[in-house]
Amino acid sequence: MKKVWALLSESLSGSEEQDYTAIGIRRAIVLLSIPMVLEMGMEALFALVDIFFVAQLGEVATATVGLTETMMVPVYSIAWGLGMGATAVVARRTGEKNKPGARVAAAQSVLIALLIGLALAVPAVIWAPEMLVLIGAGEDVRAVALPFTRLMLASNLIIMLLFVVNAVFRGAGNARMALRTLALANGINIVLDPLLIFGVGFFPELGVFGAAVATCTGRTIGVLYQLYHLTRKGGPFAIRLPDLRPVRDVLVGIIKISMGGMGQFLIASLSWVFLVRIVAGFGTVAVAGYMVAFRIIIVTLLPAWGMANAAATLVGQNLGAKQPERAERSAWLCGHYNMFFMVTVMLFFWAAAPWIVSFFDQSPEADAFAILALRVVSLGYFFYGYGMVLAQALNGAGDSLTPTWLNVICFWAVEIPLAYLLANSLHYGPIGVYASIAISESLLAVLCAIIFKQGKWKLMKV
């Protein structure tokens, strides 16, 4: 037990100069994955805390948050994609022991995040009403949703910076900084949510809009914290304003990898938007139950993504250190650990889904949809535990194009048509949508494993 606590302490407070290409592979995985898993858990809390308090306002408020988050999924996808590029390039330079190169890569990543964040925020705020109609929000939802949606869409710039700067720190092996950032942002969000939603004390009662104010405030303070550590003198990067001047070769390298990463998440997230649209055809209650279920699922998937991010960092750094076999073994071990975690979650969902859903103040009809979604979607967790790790390992190696095409096949050619067929043509309703998710994710995992085993990713140049 003492060794476990010592390892946990080291992973959360260890040196910024740790060389993950020289220590034991299992030790490297543990030291990197613990803060990354906790970091992703913190990201999941943003979604869970908001829906927990908002659900107490009724199904219209729950649908408001869910539909707005659905519109923002492409934004998160772009941010994740940019993060992939940043992680891959920074990790490769770190593995090469090239500190100036890592600093330049970090600065260019921030520059890209700033430009894309602004480009996404302005038009989204202007066309928020039209976007609500397009996503299928009913009149009752649109009347409540517009202020909430506009503020959340205005925060696209903050979201972009939050994700990308955390990816920079992860690429350098400093996952602790990313964890601290989200812990700070989450703490503020958790405190402000009930105060602003329900009007506690001298705080105004803002209803569902208060959730948007709390979330945006927490994330903004988190970004300021990031930027301080990214620019502080004597820090691992110590970025200065001149470093933000465009460096063509570095920009092209980051964007090239990021485009594949963005494509992966946009393909996956847009397929999810189509799935929400199919579920919306079964009524607001079905949407509310579906949204609660997926907020709960995010709580399990994001920590699992922490393990996947650890694999990406280890693959990138070991390739930079000219150790491709060590990179491969690191990825497979991360996949083994992740699979055990995901199977445990699946069993927990099947046993405890009604109890989990009971924490959200919904109607029995909405609860029934949520319970069904948790149980059916989790049937694909055995394969998904491997798939998410191996896909991220390919991204960490700089091969973001292969997972992109796999996503096209599995999500657009399989998942969406299958969901429509099962839900509408064969009249299974929402359960058909849930089943299509488990099937397509399992197929994606099998294809990723086959391609990863071939080893062509070891030859990628970043």
C-alpha positions as CSV (number, residue, x, y, z in Angstrom):
1,M,0.0,0.0,0.0
2,K,2.9,2.4,0.8
3,K,4.3,1.8,-2.7
4,V,0.9,2.6,-4.3
5,W,0.6,5.9,-2.4
6,A,4.2,6.8,-3.2
7,L,3.5,6.2,-6.9
8,L,0.3,8.2,-6.8
9,S,2.1,11.0,-5.0
10,E,4.9,11.0,-7.6
11,S,2.5,11.0,-10.5
12,L,0.7,14.1,-9.1
13,S,3.7,16.1,-7.9
14,G,6.8,14.7,-9.7
15,S,9.4,16.6,-11.6
16,E,8.6,18.4,-14.9
17,E,11.8,17.0,-16.3
18,Q,10.8,13.3,-16.0
19,D,12.1,11.2,-18.9
20,Y,9.4,8.8,-19.8
21,T,11.5,7.2,-22.5
22,A,14.1,5.9,-20.1
23,I,12.2,4.5,-17.1
24,G,10.2,1.2,-17.0
25,I,7.3,1.1,-19.4
26,R,4.7,0.1,-16.8
27,R,6.0,2.8,-14.5
28,A,5.9,5.4,-17.3
29,I,2.3,4.4,-18.0
30,V,1.2,4.8,-14.4
31,L,3.0,8.1,-13.9
32,L,1.5,9.6,-17.0
33,S,-2.0,8.0,-16.9
34,I,-3.0,8.9,-13.4
35,P,-3.0,12.6,-13.9
36,M,-4.4,12.2,-17.4
37,V,-7.2,10.0,-16.2
38,L,-8.0,12.5,-13.4
39,E,-7.8,15.3,-15.9
40,M,-10.4,13.7,-18.1
41,G,-12.5,13.0,-15.1
42,M,-12.4,16.7,-14.3
43,E,-13.6,17.5,-17.9
44,A,-16.4,15.0,-17.4
45,L,-17.5,16.9,-14.2
46,F,-18.2,20.0,-16.3
47,A,-20.9,18.1,-18.1
48,L,-22.2,16.1,-15.1
49,V,-22.4,19.0,-12.7
50,D,-24.3,21.2,-15.1
51,I,-26.9,18.6,-15.9
52,F,-27.3,17.6,-12.3
53,F,-28.4,21.0,-11.2
54,V,-30.2,21.9,-14.4
55,A,-32.3,18.7,-14.3
56,Q,-34.0,20.1,-11.2
57,L,-35.5,22.8,-13.4
58,G,-37.4,20.3,-15.5
59,E,-37.1,18.5,-18.9
60,V,-37.1,21.7,-21.0
61,A,-34.0,22.9,-19.2
62,T,-32.4,19.5,-19.5
63,A,-33.1,19.5,-23.2
64,T,-31.8,23.1,-23.5
65,V,-28.4,22.0,-22.1
66,G,-28.3,18.8,-24.1
67,L,-29.2,20.4,-27.5
68,T,-26.7,23.2,-26.9
69,E,-23.9,20.8,-26.1
70,T,-24.9,18.9,-29.2
71,M,-24.3,22.0,-31.3
72,M,-21.0,22.5,-29.6
73,V,-19.8,19.0,-30.2
74,P,-18.1,20.1,-33.5
75,V,-16.3,22.8,-31.6
76,Y,-15.0,20.2,-29.1
77,S,-14.0,18.0,-32.0
78,I,-11.9,20.8,-33.6
79,A,-10.3,21.5,-30.2
80,W,-9.5,17.8,-29.7
81,G,-8.1,17.6,-33.2
82,L,-5.8,20.6,-32.6
83,G,-4.8,19.1,-29.3
84,M,-3.8,15.9,-31.2
85,G,-1.5,17.9,-33.4
86,A,0.0,19.8,-30.5
87,T,0.6,16.7,-28.4
88,A,2.2,14.8,-31.3
89,V,4.6,17.5,-32.2
90,V,5.5,18.6,-28.7
91,A,5.9,14.9,-27.6
92,R,8.2,14.2,-30.6
93,R,10.4,17.3,-29.8
94,T,10.4,16.3,-26.1
95,G,11.6,12.8,-27.0
96,E,14.4,14.3,-29.1
97,K,15.4,16.4,-26.1
98,N,14.8,19.5,-28.3
99,K,13.6,22.1,-25.8
100,P,13.6,25.1,-28.2
101,G,11.7,23.0,-30.7
102,A,9.1,22.1,-28.1
103,R,8.7,25.8,-27.1
104,V,8.1,26.8,-30.7
105,A,5.6,24.0,-31.2
106,A,3.7,25.1,-28.1
107,A,3.6,28.7,-29.2
108,Q,2.4,27.9,-32.7
109,S,-0.3,25.7,-31.2
110,V,-1.6,28.6,-29.1
111,L,-1.6,30.8,-32.2
112,I,-3.7,28.4,-34.1
113,A,-6.1,28.0,-31.2
114,L,-6.6,31.8,-31.0
115,L,-7.4,32.2,-34.7
116,I,-9.7,29.2,-34.9
117,G,-11.4,30.0,-31.6
118,L,-12.3,33.5,-32.8
119,A,-13.5,32.2,-36.2
120,L,-15.9,29.8,-34.5
121,A,-17.2,32.1,-31.8
122,V,-18.5,35.1,-33.8
123,P,-20.7,33.5,-36.4
124,A,-22.1,30.9,-33.9
125,V,-23.3,33.7,-31.6
126,I,-25.0,35.5,-34.6
127,W,-26.8,32.4,-35.9
128,A,-27.7,30.8,-32.6
129,P,-31.5,31.0,-33.2
130,E,-31.2,29.3,-36.6
131,M,-28.9,26.6,-35.2
132,L,-31.5,25.8,-32.5
133,V,-34.2,25.3,-35.1
134,L,-31.8,23.2,-37.2
135,I,-31.0,20.9,-34.3
136,G,-34.7,20.2,-33.8
137,A,-35.4,22.2,-30.6
138,G,-39.1,22.7,-30.0
139,E,-40.7,26.1,-29.4
140,D,-40.8,25.4,-25.6
141,V,-37.1,24.7,-25.6
142,R,-36.1,27.6,-27.9
143,A,-37.8,30.2,-25.7
144,V,-35.5,29.1,-22.8
145,A,-32.4,28.1,-24.7
146,L,-31.3,31.2,-26.7
147,P,-29.5,33.2,-24.0
148,F,-27.8,30.0,-22.7
149,T,-26.9,28.9,-26.2
150,R,-25.4,32.3,-27.2
151,L,-23.2,32.5,-24.1
152,M,-21.9,29.0,-24.5
153,L,-21.2,29.5,-28.2
154,A,-19.4,32.8,-27.3
155,S,-17.0,30.7,-25.2
156,N,-15.6,28.8,-28.2
157,L,-12.4,30.8,-28.0
158,I,-11.9,29.8,-24.3
159,I,-12.7,26.2,-25.1
160,M,-10.2,26.1,-27.9
161,L,-7.4,27.5,-25.7
162,L,-8.3,25.3,-22.7
163,F,-8.0,22.1,-24.8
164,V,-5.0,23.0,-26.9
165,V,-2.8,24.3,-24.0
166,N,-3.6,21.2,-22.0
167,A,-2.6,19.1,-25.0
168,V,0.8,21.0,-25.1
169,F,1.5,20.2,-21.5
170,R,0.5,16.5,-22.0
171,G,2.8,16.2,-25.0
172,A,5.7,17.5,-22.8
173,G,4.8,14.8,-20.2
174,N,3.5,17.4,-17.7
175,A,0.0,16.0,-17.3
176,R,-0.1,17.4,-13.8
177,M,-0.5,21.0,-15.1
178,A,-3.5,20.0,-17.3
179,L,-5.0,18.3,-14.2
180,R,-4.6,21.3,-12.0
181,T,-6.1,23.6,-14.7
182,L,-9.3,21.6,-14.9
183,A,-9.4,21.1,-11.1
184,L,-9.4,24.9,-10.7
185,A,-12.0,25.5,-13.5
186,N,-14.2,22.7,-12.1
187,G,-14.0,23.9,-8.6
188,I,-15.3,27.4,-9.6
189,N,-18.0,25.8,-11.8
190,I,-19.2,23.6,-9.0
191,V,-19.5,26.4,-6.5
192,L,-21.1,28.9,-8.9
193,D,-23.6,26.5,-10.5
194,P,-26.2,26.3,-7.7
195,L,-25.6,29.9,-6.6
196,L,-26.4,31.3,-10.1
197,I,-29.0,28.7,-11.1
198,F,-31.2,29.0,-8.0
199,G,-30.2,32.5,-6.7
200,V,-28.6,31.6,-3.4
201,G,-27.9,34.5,-1.1
202,F,-27.1,37.7,-2.9
203,F,-26.6,35.9,-6.3
204,P,-29.3,36.5,-8.9
205,E,-31.6,33.6,-9.9
206,L,-30.6,33.0,-13.5
207,G,-32.1,29.6,-14.1
208,V,-30.5,27.5,-16.8
209,F,-28.6,30.6,-18.0
210,G,-26.7,30.6,-14.6
211,A,-25.2,27.2,-15.6
212,A,-23.7,28.9,-18.7
213,V,-22.3,31.8,-16.6
214,A,-20.7,29.4,-14.1
215,T,-19.2,27.2,-16.8
216,C,-17.7,30.0,-18.8
217,T,-16.3,31.7,-15.7
218,G,-14.6,28.5,-14.5
219,R,-13.1,27.8,-17.9
220,T,-11.9,31.4,-18.4
221,I,-10.0,31.4,-15.1
222,G,-8.6,28.0,-16.0
223,V,-7.2,29.4,-19.3
224,L,-5.6,32.4,-17.5
225,Y,-3.9,29.9,-15.1
226,Q,-2.6,27.9,-18.1
227,L,-1.3,30.9,-19.9
228,Y,0.6,32.1,-16.7
229,H,2.4,28.7,-16.5
230,L,3.0,28.6,-20.3
231,T,4.7,32.0,-20.2
232,R,6.3,32.2,-16.8
233,K,10.1,32.7,-16.8
234,G,11.9,29.5,-15.8
235,G,8.9,27.3,-16.7
236,P,9.1,24.4,-19.1
237,F,8.2,26.6,-22.1
238,A,8.6,30.3,-21.1
239,I,6.8,31.5,-24.2
240,R,7.1,35.2,-25.2
241,L,5.1,37.3,-27.6
242,P,7.7,37.0,-30.4
243,D,7.3,33.2,-30.2
244,L,3.7,33.7,-31.5
245,R,5.0,34.9,-34.9
246,P,4.1,32.3,-37.5
247,V,6.7,29.7,-38.2
248,R,5.7,28.1,-41.5
249,D,7.2,24.6,-41.1
250,V,6.0,24.1,-37.6
251,L,2.5,25.4,-38.4
252,V,2.2,23.1,-41.4
253,G,3.3,20.1,-39.3
254,I,0.8,20.8,-36.5
255,I,-2.0,21.6,-38.9
256,K,-1.3,18.5,-41.0
257,I,-1.8,16.2,-38.0
258,S,-4.6,18.3,-36.5
259,M,-6.6,18.1,-39.7
260,G,-6.8,14.4,-39.4
261,G,-7.6,14.7,-35.7
262,M,-10.3,17.2,-36.4
263,G,-11.7,15.0,-39.1
264,Q,-11.9,12.1,-36.7
265,F,-13.8,13.9,-34.1
266,L,-16.0,15.9,-36.5
267,I,-17.0,12.7,-38.3
268,A,-17.7,11.0,-34.9
269,S,-19.5,14.1,-33.5
270,L,-21.5,14.9,-36.5
271,S,-22.7,11.3,-36.6
272,W,-23.7,11.9,-33.0
273,V,-25.7,15.0,-34.0
274,F,-27.6,12.8,-36.5
275,L,-28.3,10.3,-33.8
276,V,-29.7,13.0,-31.6
277,R,-31.9,14.1,-34.5
278,I,-33.2,10.6,-34.8
279,V,-33.9,10.3,-31.1
280,A,-35.6,13.8,-31.1
281,G,-38.2,12.2,-33.4
282,F,-39.5,10.2,-30.4
283,G,-40.2,13.4,-28.3
284,T,-38.6,15.7,-25.7
285,V,-38.8,13.0,-23.0
286,A,-36.6,10.7,-25.1
287,V,-34.1,13.5,-25.8
288,A,-33.9,14.3,-22.0
289,G,-33.3,10.7,-21.1
290,Y,-30.7,10.3,-23.9
291,M,-28.9,13.4,-22.8
292,V,-28.7,12.3,-19.1
293,A,-27.4,8.9,-20.2
294,F,-24.7,10.4,-22.3
295,R,-23.6,12.8,-19.6
296,I,-23.1,9.7,-17.4
297,I,-21.3,7.8,-20.1
298,I,-19.0,10.8,-20.6
299,V,-17.9,10.4,-17.0
300,T,-16.6,6.9,-17.8
301,L,-15.3,7.6,-21.3
302,L,-13.2,10.7,-20.5
303,P,-11.1,9.0,-17.8
304,A,-10.6,6.2,-20.3
305,W,-9.5,8.8,-22.8
306,G,-6.9,9.8,-20.2
307,M,-5.3,6.4,-20.7
308,A,-5.5,6.8,-24.4
309,N,-3.8,10.2,-24.1
310,A,-1.0,8.6,-22.1
311,A,-0.5,6.2,-24.9
312,A,-0.3,9.0,-27.5
313,T,2.3,10.8,-25.4
314,L,4.4,7.7,-24.8
315,V,4.3,6.7,-28.5
316,G,5.3,10.2,-29.6
317,Q,8.1,10.6,-27.1
318,N,9.5,7.1,-27.8
319,L,9.5,7.6,-31.5
320,G,11.4,10.8,-31.0
321,A,13.9,8.9,-28.9
322,K,14.2,6.3,-31.7
323,Q,12.6,3.5,-29.7
324,P,9.7,2.3,-31.9
325,E,9.3,-1.1,-30.2
326,R,9.0,0.5,-26.8
327,A,6.4,2.8,-28.3
328,E,4.4,-0.2,-29.6
329,R,4.6,-2.1,-26.3
330,S,3.5,1.1,-24.4
331,A,0.3,1.3,-26.6
332,W,-0.7,-2.3,-26.2
333,L,-0.2,-2.2,-22.4
334,C,-2.4,1.0,-22.2
335,G,-5.0,-0.9,-24.2
336,H,-5.0,-3.8,-21.8
337,Y,-5.4,-1.6,-18.8
338,N,-8.1,0.4,-20.4
339,M,-10.1,-2.7,-21.5
340,F,-10.2,-3.9,-17.9
341,F,-11.5,-0.6,-16.7
342,M,-14.2,-0.3,-19.4
343,V,-15.5,-3.9,-18.8
344,T,-15.8,-3.0,-15.1
345,V,-17.8,0.0,-16.0
346,M,-20.0,-2.0,-18.3
347,L,-20.8,-4.5,-15.5
348,F,-21.5,-1.5,-13.1
349,F,-23.9,0.0,-15.6
350,W,-25.9,-3.2,-16.0
351,A,-26.1,-3.7,-12.3
352,A,-26.6,-0.1,-11.1
353,A,-28.1,1.9,-14.0
354,P,-31.5,2.6,-12.2
355,W,-29.6,3.8,-9.1
356,I,-27.3,6.1,-11.1
357,V,-30.1,7.6,-13.1
358,S,-32.1,8.2,-9.9
359,F,-29.7,11.1,-9.0
360,F,-31.2,13.1,-11.8
361,D,-34.6,14.6,-11.1
362,Q,-36.5,13.4,-14.2
363,S,-39.8,11.7,-15.0
364,P,-40.0,7.9,-14.9
365,E,-40.4,7.9,-18.7
366,A,-37.1,9.8,-19.2
367,D,-35.4,7.6,-16.6
368,A,-36.4,4.5,-18.6
369,F,-34.7,5.9,-21.7
370,A,-31.6,6.8,-19.8
371,I,-31.3,3.3,-18.2
372,L,-31.7,1.6,-21.5
373,A,-29.1,3.8,-23.2
374,L,-26.5,3.1,-20.4
375,R,-27.0,-0.7,-20.6
376,V,-27.0,-1.1,-24.4
377,V,-24.2,1.4,-25.3
378,S,-21.9,-0.2,-22.7
379,L,-22.1,-3.5,-24.5
380,G,-19.4,-2.3,-26.8
381,Y,-17.0,-1.3,-24.0
382,F,-14.8,-4.4,-24.2
383,F,-13.7,-3.5,-27.7
384,Y,-13.8,0.3,-27.2
385,G,-11.3,0.0,-24.4
386,Y,-8.7,-1.1,-26.9
387,G,-10.0,1.0,-29.8
388,M,-9.7,4.4,-28.2
389,V,-6.1,3.7,-27.1
390,L,-4.9,2.4,-30.4
391,A,-6.5,5.2,-32.3
392,Q,-4.8,7.7,-30.1
393,A,-1.5,5.9,-30.4
394,L,-1.7,6.3,-34.1
395,N,-2.4,10.0,-33.7
396,G,0.5,10.3,-31.3
397,A,2.8,8.8,-33.9
398,G,1.5,11.5,-36.4
399,D,-0.7,9.2,-38.4
400,S,-4.0,10.9,-38.0
401,L,-5.3,10.1,-41.5
402,T,-5.8,6.4,-40.9
403,P,-8.2,6.8,-37.9
404,T,-10.0,9.5,-39.9
405,W,-10.9,7.1,-42.7
406,L,-11.8,4.4,-40.2
407,N,-14.2,6.8,-38.6
408,V,-15.9,7.6,-41.9
409,I,-16.5,3.9,-42.5
410,C,-17.7,3.0,-39.0
411,F,-19.8,6.1,-38.2
412,W,-21.1,7.4,-41.5
413,A,-21.3,4.2,-43.5
414,V,-22.4,1.9,-40.6
415,E,-23.6,3.8,-37.5
416,I,-26.0,6.4,-39.0
417,P,-27.7,4.1,-41.5
418,L,-28.0,1.3,-39.0
419,A,-29.5,3.6,-36.4
420,Y,-32.1,4.9,-38.8
421,L,-32.9,1.3,-39.9
422,L,-33.2,-0.1,-36.4
423,A,-35.1,2.9,-34.9
424,N,-37.5,3.8,-37.7
425,S,-37.6,1.1,-40.4
426,L,-37.6,-1.8,-38.0
427,H,-39.5,0.2,-35.3
428,Y,-37.1,-0.5,-32.4
429,G,-37.2,3.2,-31.4
430,P,-34.4,4.7,-29.4
431,I,-33.0,1.3,-28.5
432,G,-32.0,0.9,-32.2
433,V,-29.9,4.1,-31.9
434,Y,-28.2,2.8,-28.8
435,A,-27.4,-0.6,-30.4
436,S,-26.0,1.1,-33.5
437,I,-23.5,2.9,-31.3
438,A,-22.2,-0.3,-29.6
439,I,-21.9,-2.1,-32.9
440,S,-20.0,0.7,-34.8
441,E,-17.6,1.4,-31.9
442,S,-16.8,-2.3,-31.7
443,L,-16.1,-2.4,-35.4
444,L,-13.8,0.6,-35.2
445,A,-11.8,-1.0,-32.4
446,V,-11.2,-4.2,-34.4
447,L,-10.1,-2.2,-37.5
448,C,-7.7,0.0,-35.4
449,A,-6.1,-3.1,-33.9
450,I,-5.5,-4.7,-37.3
451,I,-3.9,-1.6,-38.7
452,F,-1.8,-0.8,-35.6
453,K,-0.4,-4.3,-35.7
454,Q,0.9,-3.7,-39.2
455,G,3.3,-1.1,-37.8
456,K,3.5,1.4,-40.7
457,W,2.9,4.2,-38.1
458,K,6.5,3.7,-36.9
459,L,7.8,5.3,-40.1
460,M,5.9,8.6,-39.7
461,K,7.9,11.8,-39.7
462,V,6.7,14.7,-37.6
